[in-house]
Each structure stands twice: as structure tokens, then as C-alpha cells.
Amino acid sequence: MTARFALIRHGAYQQLTDVPSALQPFPLTAEGEEEVRRQARAFAQWLTQTNQRLNPVVDTSTLLRAFQTGGLYIEELRPFFLGEPRIHSTFSLCERSVGAVANLTIKEIERILALDPRFDLPPENWKSNSEYCLPFDGAESLNQAGKRVADHICSWHAKAEAGIKLFIGHGAAFRHGACHLNVINFCDIKRFSMHYGHPIVMEFADNQAPNRLYGEWKQRQIQDVPD
């Protein structure tokens, strides 16, 4: 059965410096809110042109920035929902967890690893390494987070619900999830990023990998804020 969904990265938020974005609990900035509204309004034009409607249950991660982004999408796109819209928050769409060292700086995490004789020093690129998992309770790799996202999307697809389903979460987990869904290649994970608040709409059809209908991946730049 044909089914359509959108991956939407949260808007810009009050991110701590040199801290993995993972489980930071802070809200959107004013600029982040405005950008999300702008992206939602542009999306509304496409929905109108293509006569599309939205699934009324908006899935977001449990983190405030994603929840707020979902609320702004509901405010801007209310007429397009097939029923009264509501948010369903789930950890399944959260960014990669760093477990017990959540919200510590990269330098502090590396210092803790160096102090503990049970642990090896992490690889130099550990934060962006898709397979590396910090050796702390509750931590996972980026690839594991992506599999979690992909499983959540596939679970929705199996229910065959009507309307474009909005999934609102985090750039790195979504890119790894897209790889698990065969939307992008593994080599594209580091080449691509996601624009804040910008929907990438895809379609499942005839048991094939999803194909993109709307939205663009962002070409990753060295100076980009980490997802």
C-alpha cells in the first residue's frame, strides 16, 4: 500500500557549546521558532498544490525542541489534518543517547574515559562515528539510533494509516534511519545534513524503498552546528 511520511528536523534551539546534542533539554530559540513557521508555510503551499492531507497524529521525540516544532506545525497546518491534530511523543525518535554522560562536554566525557581503567580511549572521531558506542549505561551508537527510528517508521507503515505522517526529531538519527530504510546510502550520512524545520516527504510504494516527493537534504558544511 502507498503511504507517505515526512522527516522533519527540529528548529534551532538553545544548545550548549561543545556538548553532544543528544538529550539536551532546552527550548527553541525565537529565530528557531520563526524558521519552523516559515518552513511549515512553504510546505502548506505544496500540500495545497498537490491536494495532500496530513495524518492527525504527529510523532515527535520526547525532547522539548522536537515537541515545540510539532506544536508549531500543528498551528500552521491545522486545516490540512484529517481530524483533530495531536502530538505523540516517543523516545523512538530521539537523537542517539550517550547514556550516563548526557549533557557533559566532549572534553569531560573524554576525561572520564581516560580516568577509568576499564575503558579504552575513544577514536578521534567518536562523536560522528556511526558504529561507536560510548561504554556507559544507556548509551547507543548513531547506527543503533537510526535503526530505532527506522523501526518506528516501519511500525507506522504496517498500520496503513491515511494522510502524510509527520515524524519530528533529530538530524543524525534521521539520516541514519533513512539509511536503514534505503532512502540514502551509508556514504551520504556524513555528506548530508537536514535544514531546520524543513520536511523531507517520502512515499512507500509497492514494497520498494521510499522515494522522495518533497524537500531537500542539506549539503553538510564543516561549520554546521552538530545535529
ZISUL-V972458 format. One record per residue. SS is DSSP state (H for helix, E for strand, - for the rest). BURIAL is b if it has 24 or more other C-alpha atoms within 12 Angstrom, else e. Layout:
ss->{SS & SS}
burial->{BURIAL & BURIAL}
//
This chain:
ss->{- & - & E & E & E & E & E & E & E & - & - & - & E & - & - & - & - & - & E & - & - & - & - & - & - & - & - & E & - & H & H & H & H & H & H & H & H & H & H & H & H & H & H & H & H & H & H & H & H & H & - & - & - & E & - & - & E & E & E & E & - & - & - & H & H & H & H & H & H & H & H & H & H & H & H & H & H & H & H & H & E & - & - & - & - & E & E & E & E & - & H & H & H & - & - & - & - & E & H & H & H & - & - & - & E & H & H & H & H & H & H & H & H & H & H & - & - & - & - & - & - & - & - & - & - & - & - & - & - & - & - & - & - & - & - & - & - & - & E & - & - & H & H & H & H & H & H & H & H & H & H & H & H & H & H & H & H & H & - & - & - & - & - & E & E & E & E & E & E & - & H & H & H & H & H & H & H & H & H & H & - & - & - & - & - & - & - & H & H & H & H & E & E & - & - & - & - & - & E & E & E & E & E & E & - & - & - & - & - & - & E & E & E & E & - & - & - & E & E & - & - & - & - & - & - & - & -}
burial->{e & e & b & b & b & b & b & b & b & b & b & b & b & e & b & e & e & e & b & b & b & b & b & b & b & e & b & b & e & e & e & b & b & b & b & b & b & b & b & b & b & e & b & b & e & e & b & e & e & e & e & b & b & b & b & b & b & b & b & b & b & b & b & b & b & b & b & b & b & b & b & b & b & b & e & b & b & b & e & b & b & e & e & e & b & b & b & b & b & b & b & b & b & b & b & b & b & b & e & e & b & b & b & e & e & b & e & e & b & b & e & e & e & e & e & e & e & e & e & e & e & e & e & e & e & e & b & b & e & b & e & b & b & b & b & e & e & e & b & b & b & b & b & b & b & b & b & b & b & b & b & b & b & b & e & b & b & e & e & e & b & b & b & b & b & b & b & b & b & b & b & b & b & b & b & b & b & b & b & b & b & b & b & b & e & e & e & e & b & b & e & b & b & b & b & b & b & b & b & b & b & b & b & b & e & e & e & e & e & b & b & b & b & b & b & e & b & b & e & e & e & e & e & e & b & b & b}
//
